[in-house]
Amino acid sequence: MYFALAALLFLAFVGNVVSGSIDGSAILSNVQEMLLLFAAAISFSAAILLAEAKAKSKNEKTD
């Protein structure tokens, strides 16, 4: 779930950047872009940590 959220947020960021480069005016302000990218990074980090914890617990059960 967190990977999908991170991908969605990052795609929104990329869409805003592409829109700004084509049209000349971005949809989001600089602060909104920063918050969007920050949310994507936090979501991705949470997904990685959860996947690592799941793999570790699975590995401990087999040992």
C-alpha positions, 0 to 999 in steps of 0.5 A, a space after each residue: 500500500 505504501 509503495 503505491 502511495 509513494 508512486 502516486 505522489 511521485 507521479 503527481 510531482 512529475 506531472 506538475 514538473 512536466 506541466 510547468 515545463 510545457 505550459 510555463 506555469 506549474 499547478 503547485 507552488 514551490 512549497 506544495 511541491 516540496 511537501 508532495 515530494 516529502 510525502 512521497 519520500 516518507 511513504 517510500 521509506 515506510 514501505 521499505 521499513 515495513 518490507 524489511 521488518 516482514 522479511 526479517 520476521 520471516 527469516 527468523 521463523 525459518 531459522 
